[in-house]
């Protein structure tokens, strides 16, 4: 949780009182076994989670095929963001790749707390803006028809994913077959 405070602090100065008001509700402990779901399609995101241990994949189904659209791992937030924000059912699912340990805050407690604290509300807004910018950047580089350039862009931006996530999920995230991913990885790493 120390890193969460640092991340928020990076956005907006947060004093001890701000932090305490937020942390008093950040109490929902959750453990997941491998392949267990944090949320499923059609569920409503009622909690915001901080990942303490483990790795999760965020996936959508397109014509019955799983497509990875993101990942959560230690010291990141995991939730079905559109559902959490809109209080509507989600169109994707979040599933544990490895055993996970998380701690969460309910949607109601989170919004009640940030609505009463302008600094926390600003930090959340800035984090949401950064997430949106990251999503737009992802859409731009995934629009590149050259799979090797997509691979290299992800390698430059998030090399840690290659240590945390099985390559079949990274291949899905990069919108390529596992065979293409493996071929490109071998070619790039032989340089």
C-alpha positions, 0 to 999 in steps of 0.5 A, a space after each residue: 500500500 506504500 506504493 499506492 500512496 506514492 502513486 497518488 502522491 505523485 499526482 497530487 500532494 496527499 497528507 496523512 489525514 487524506 491517506 488515513 481517510 482513504 485507507 480506513 475503507 481499503 479493507 476488502 481482502 481477496 485471494 484468487 487461485 489460478 484461473 479464478 475470476 475477479 470479475 466476469 462478463 455481466 458482473 458489476 464492478 463493485 470494488 477497486 482492488 490493489 494487487 499485492 501478489 500475483 498476475 491477472 489477465 483482462 480479457 474480452 470475447 470476440 466471436 468466441 475467441 479470448 482477446 487479452 486487453 490488459 494485465 494487472 500485477 503487483 502494485 497496480 489496480 485491478 477492476 472492471 473500470 467501465 463497470 466500476 465507474 458507470 455501475 453497469 455490467 462489464 463486457 469483459 472478465 478479469 481472471 487470475 493467471 497465477 495465485 493472487 492476493 488483493 486488497 480492495 475498497 467498495 465503490 460506495 466507500 471509494 466515491 464517498 471518500 473522494 467526493 469529500 476530499 478534493 485532493 483525493 478526487 484530483 488524484 483519482 481524476 489524474 490517474 484516470 486521465 493517465 489510464 485513458 492516455 495509456 489506452 489511446 497509446 495502446 490503440 495507436 500502436 496496436 493499429 500498426 500492421 507490422 507485428 514486429 513493431 507492435 512487439 518492440 513497442 510493448 518491449 520498450 514500454 513494458 518489458 516487465 510483462 515478459 517476465 510476469 505473463 505467459 507469452 500466449 497472453 502477450 501474443 493475444 494482447 498484441 493481436 498476433 498468433 503465439 507462433 508469430 509472437 515466438 518467431 518475432 521474439 526469437 528474431 528480436 532477442 538474437 540481435 
